[in-house]
Amino acid sequence: MNMKRVVSGALCAALGLGLLSGCGLGRVGSVNNGEVNLNTDQTEFHVVSGISSLSSGYDDNPVLNEMAQAAGIKIDWEVMSDSLGEQVNIRITGGDLPDAFQAVGFSNYDLARYGRGGTFLDLTPYITPEIMPNLYQILEEHPSIRAAITQDDGGIYGLPAAEMMGTGVVGAEDDISIHSIQQFSMINKRWLDDLGLPVPETVEELKAALQAFKDNDMSHKVYGNDPGTTIPMTFGFDQWCWGQNIFYTPFGVTNWSDVCMDLRLTKDKQVVFDCVSDAYRDAVAYYHDWYEQGLIDVEVFSQDQTQYISKCTQGYVGVATWWEINELTGDYSGDYVYLPPLKGPDGKCTVTLKSAGSAVNSGQLSITADCKSPINLLKFYDQWYTGENVMQLQYGPIGVYFTGQDEKGKWESITDEEAQARFGKSSGELKSANEVAGPKLILSDYYNNVFYLEARAVQRLEDLESFWFNYVDDKTIYPVDCVFTSEELDTIDLYRTDFENAVKEQEALWLRDGGPDSGEWEAYKEYLSKKCGMDKLIEAYQGAYERYAAAE
């Protein structure tokens, strides 16, 4: 088997979340001495930031502008939703640094590597009552957050971020993150009704429905679109909330898009990669036939998020995945219903919970060595750590997304009806247009004291608890805030990029071209083990977890 090795700095991200691997070390050899830079002359700062493709940008964001004015600074925003990983990689390896990187999604080992190398500043001495009073108070009250963002050398190279929104909000015993199942599949029920078909419950029933969509050219028949525009099923290969992974559940696995970030911790607390499981092999082999028969969009391996959304909002698509229906399908949203996880050939269905997004991380804001006056910039970011500010950064400004306070003093959000009347958007679309990606730390207390959790989030949590979790056999999740030793970081840095690229490339080839046969499968596993360091990676992740568990 010809297993290619592709080394890149690709960023696996959606709505600002992802991780960099294999990037150059930047300023290796420069020193972070942990001392405060007292220079306050710089008042204009250049920030490179990830941004959702649905966002309207940051230059005219009233919340950001008010905070910048309060800090006495001005920010030159350089935002991008496409090729973010590539651009950040180029900047770091070439030493062409902005003052800060925001919403890039650096992992703990990226932060430690760039922090020790001098590319990122150690922020520990800046988190004081004088410079960052809001964050300082939070860390004093929540020492677990400080522990989660502190590297094993004692440095803090990124500000904390977390959305502590879990099923405990809706009364569940286990408080599991809203991000634990990020792909909700959906199907055009109007097309099903026109064909006299029920909502599929098995993978074979879905295949029959997709074939009927294709044979009857439902986009043309029902919506009057051009002949031949029907796309029975589409997704973005290995994308966050719009990937293919939820469709693997009929085979007993959900290998979420970030192979290493979403490694699985078994019930007996052992780290495993599902990409070498028999269930994964069965799923990949099965869906090749769908692709070959034209039931799956030919552009799933190449389309970007904008192209994907365009197809769905034009009524071309029968089955897709996204965070919720309204955001993806626009004017046709009333024609779609959620497609449940499907039963497989053996009648079973297993959903694996996703690790990413379930805990505190510090990869959303790092100050670089090129920043001449970190104090001034950090005073701006400290304002992100108040309840009212973070709610507006997450959802939208007061007066736009938040309409007023009730008798308890809690902010109430706009309804779908109000949003459509005032802005011509659903409340979800309004949120996406105004949301700012970055170091947002949304404490669970805020939902009790500052603002109401949006109705659609409550609905999603209820859906997770009452419906989707019925398909989850094991709620064990690998903690994403594990801290790695220098040796473990070296191992991960050496192998991770090649390992993830090999898995993703081979999965794409098998889905597109067919396979694997027994020989290919064994060669694939051997390649990952001997050439891509799979066993060493497992050892590193296992060691980090065991220290984490011992410290709990």
Summary of the structure (lengths in Angstrom):
residues: 552
radius of gyration: 23.3
end to end distance: 44.4
largest distance: 71.4
contacts: 1876
relative contact order: 0.17
helix: 44%
strand: 12%
